[in-house]
Every structure is written in C-alpha cells, then in structure tokens.
C-alpha cells in the first residue's frame, strides 16, 4: 500500500518538521521530525514497513514502537482525509 496526498493537500517543510496544508478545508497540520520522516517515506512511494525502517534508522526507537506509530499516523492521515491510496503504482512500487 502506497499513499498520496488527496487533491488540494500540499506539504511544506518547516524548521521543525513538515506541515500539511488542506486548501479545500482551510486547515493545516504540523508534524514533528519523526512524523515528517514517515510522511516523506510514504509520499515517496514506500510502504509502512519501509517507513518503519527509515524511522528506526534515524531515531533510537524499536521496530515495534515505530510500527505502532506509523500505523497510528497513517490512520490519523486517513481519518483527516489528507491521504488516499495511490492506485497508480503497481505492487512493486513502480508508477504505471
């Protein structure tokens, strides 16, 4: 499963991490540096497992905790309507 931003949602880098801007709803969310690592990985076409690996490589966090955090963040992004599945990619992560 790979994710993409819903139309009308944009990212911007901040000094602290990353912000997601939803122009349609006139809202924004700020993510701390660990959340930014996860979002960047997901938007680069990587799956949750790869996001966990990137998180554990960059920060002192165990894989189980990182996995829970990644799943929770994905759930929060979906619940907020910021992301959707990227159906343009095949099972190997390549664009079609």
N, C-alpha and C positions, 0 to 999 in steps of 0.2 A: 504494500500500500504506500503510495506516494501522495503527497498533498500539494495543493497550490492555493494561492490566495484567491478568494472569491473576487469577482469583478468589482471594482470600486474600493478595494482594500489595498493599501500600499505600505511599504516598510520604509523606515528611515533610521539610519544609525544615530545613536546618541553617545554622549560621553560615558554613560553608564551601561548601555546595552543596546536595545533596539526598541523602536516604537512601531506599533501597527495603527494605521490611520484608516478609519472606515468613513469615507466621504459620504456614502449614502445615508448613514445614520448619524453623521456628525459626531463621532466618538473616536477616542483613541485609547490604546492600552500601551503601557510601558512594561518591558520585560527586563529583568536583571541580566547580568552577563551569562549566567548559566542557562536561562531561558532563551537568550539570544543564540547560544551555541546550538540548542535544539532546533529552534525555528530556522536558522540558516541551513542546518543539515537537511531538514525536511523539505525546505524550498529548493534545495539543490538536487532534489530527486532521490534522496536517501530515505530508507525506511526507518522505523522506530529502532530496530536493533542497531543500525549504523549510528543513529543519533545517540544511543546509549554508549556505544564505543567512543564516540567523539567526546562525550561528556566525561567519561571516566579517564580518558587520556589527558584531558585538560585540567580536571579538578580531582581532588582527593575525595572521591566518592565511590562506594562499592557498586557493583553492577545491579544488585537487587534494588537498592535505593534509587539509583539512576533510572532503572526501568520503571519503577513506580512513578517517579517524577515525570518522565517522558509521557507515559500513558495518561497521567493526570493533565498535563499541559495540552496534549492532543485533544482530550475530552473537553477541556475548557475552550480551546480554539474553535472546536466544532460547535459547542453549545452557544458561543457568542456569534456564530455564523461568519467567522472570519476566513475559514478554510473549507475546501472541499476536495474530494478525491481527484487526482489528476489522471483522467482516463486516457490521456494522450500518450502515456508511457506503457510499454509492454512489460511483461513480468521480469525482464532483465534490467528495467530502469531506463531503457532507451526510448527516445521520443519516436513516435510513429509518424 
